[in-house]
Amino acid sequence: MVSGTILGEYTSAVPAERLWKASFCDGHNLIPKVMPGIISNIDILEGDGAGVGSVKKFNFTDVIKDYSYVKDRVVVMDQENHIVKYSTLEGGVLGVKVKSYSVEVSLTSTSEGGCLSKMKIEYESIGDSLLSEEDANNMQQGIFAMVKAIDAYLVENPTAYA
């Protein structure tokens, strides 16, 4: 077992507050609407879906061949500083590629009026080596795909979550 970290950034023209509300406060409602071919629905199993302790189950469509769902728990929800951290409980790459992993995303306002989204994935591998570059990239891109889909929705709908 080896510990690893994957870092990523994404720049958006959407202000941090709007992207935060849409992605992390109401994402359980919006994500299936903006990614209908990939996520069929998100079940809230515990909590309100956005607060610390909330457990959500992301159910994937048949487009995702390797797994049908991923279940995670919100462990940090800092509304003021726009930081969310969640740990994966089951499903997805858990038990297949990694023993455990958590994801932290922060949104910071930029001088241009948009925001910078930073992501940090911390994981423990199943074997004695880090994830391959391809597996790490797939993990990162899968998570950022949700933020990018919401970002595109907000650009097309400038009054949503304003």
C-alpha positions in Angstrom: 0.0 0.0 0.0 1.3 3.4 -1.1 -0.1 6.9 -0.4 -0.4 9.2 -3.3 -1.7 12.7 -4.2 -3.3 13.9 -7.4 -3.5 17.7 -7.9 -5.5 19.6 -10.5 -6.8 23.1 -11.4 -9.6 24.4 -13.6 -10.3 28.1 -14.4 -13.9 29.2 -14.8 -15.4 32.5 -16.0 -18.2 32.0 -13.4 -17.9 33.7 -10.0 -16.9 31.4 -7.1 -20.1 31.9 -5.2 -22.3 30.8 -8.1 -20.2 27.8 -9.0 -20.1 26.9 -5.3 -23.9 27.0 -4.8 -24.6 25.1 -8.0 -21.8 22.4 -7.6 -21.7 21.8 -3.9 -24.8 23.1 -2.3 -27.3 21.9 -5.0 -25.1 19.6 -7.0 -27.3 16.6 -6.0 -30.1 18.1 -8.0 -28.2 19.8 -10.8 -25.6 17.2 -11.8 -28.0 14.6 -13.1 -29.6 17.4 -15.2 -26.4 18.6 -16.8 -24.9 15.1 -17.2 -27.9 12.9 -18.0 -25.9 10.5 -20.2 -23.5 9.7 -17.4 -25.3 10.2 -14.0 -28.8 8.9 -13.8 -29.5 10.3 -10.3 -28.0 11.1 -6.9 -29.5 9.6 -3.8 -29.1 11.4 -0.5 -28.7 8.6 2.0 -27.9 10.7 5.1 -28.1 14.4 5.9 -29.2 17.2 3.6 -26.9 16.4 0.7 -24.6 19.4 1.3 -23.7 19.5 4.9 -21.0 17.7 6.9 -22.0 14.1 7.4 -24.2 14.0 4.3 -23.8 10.7 2.4 -24.7 10.7 -1.3 -24.8 7.9 -3.8 -24.0 8.9 -7.4 -25.7 6.3 -9.7 -24.2 6.1 -13.2 -25.8 5.2 -16.5 -24.6 2.2 -18.6 -22.1 4.5 -20.3 -19.8 3.9 -17.3 -18.8 0.3 -17.9 -16.5 -0.4 -14.9 -18.9 0.5 -12.1 -22.5 1.5 -11.5 -22.2 3.9 -8.5 -20.0 5.7 -6.0 -21.0 6.6 -2.5 -19.3 9.4 -0.6 -19.5 11.4 2.7 -19.0 15.1 3.1 -16.3 15.6 5.8 -15.7 19.4 5.3 -18.1 22.0 4.0 -16.6 25.5 4.5 -19.2 27.8 3.0 -17.3 31.0 3.6 -14.0 29.8 2.0 -15.6 27.6 -0.6 -13.9 24.4 0.4 -15.4 20.9 0.3 -13.8 17.6 1.2 -15.4 14.2 0.9 -14.3 10.7 1.4 -15.5 7.8 -0.8 -17.2 5.0 1.1 -17.8 2.5 -1.6 -18.2 2.0 -5.3 -16.2 3.5 -8.2 -12.5 2.8 -8.2 -12.6 1.9 -4.5 -11.4 -1.7 -4.0 -10.5 -1.9 -7.7 -7.7 0.7 -8.1 -7.4 2.2 -4.6 -8.0 1.1 -1.0 -9.3 4.5 0.0 -9.5 8.1 -1.3 -10.7 11.5 -0.4 -11.2 14.6 -2.6 -10.9 18.3 -1.6 -12.0 21.0 -3.9 -11.6 24.8 -3.3 -12.9 27.7 -5.3 -11.0 31.0 -5.2 -12.2 34.2 -6.9 -10.0 35.6 -9.6 -9.4 39.3 -10.5 -11.2 38.6 -13.8 -14.5 37.9 -12.0 -14.4 34.1 -12.3 -12.7 31.5 -10.1 -10.0 29.0 -9.9 -11.0 25.5 -8.8 -8.3 23.5 -7.2 -8.6 19.8 -6.5 -6.5 17.5 -4.4 -7.2 13.7 -4.3 -5.4 11.8 -1.6 -5.4 8.0 -1.9 -3.9 4.7 -0.7 -3.2 2.3 -3.4 -4.1 -1.4 -3.2 -0.7 -2.6 -4.4 2.9 -1.4 -3.7 2.9 1.4 -6.4 1.2 4.6 -7.1 -1.7 4.8 -9.6 -0.5 4.9 -13.3 -0.6 8.3 -14.9 -3.6 7.2 -17.0 -5.5 6.0 -13.9 -4.7 9.2 -12.0 -5.7 11.4 -15.0 -9.0 9.4 -15.4 -9.8 9.9 -11.7 -9.1 13.6 -11.9 -11.0 14.1 -15.1 -14.0 12.2 -13.8 -14.4 14.5 -10.9 -13.7 17.7 -12.8 -16.2 16.7 -15.5 -19.0 17.4 -13.0 -17.7 20.9 -12.2 -17.1 21.6 -15.9 -20.6 20.5 -16.8 -22.1 22.8 -14.1 -19.8 25.6 -15.2 -21.1 25.3 -18.8 -24.7 25.3 -17.5 -24.0 28.5 -15.5 -22.5 30.3 -18.5 -25.5 29.4 -20.6 -27.9 30.4 -17.8 -26.4 33.6 -16.3 -29.2 34.2 -13.8 -29.1 30.6 -12.4 -27.7 30.5 -8.8 -27.1 34.3 -8.9 
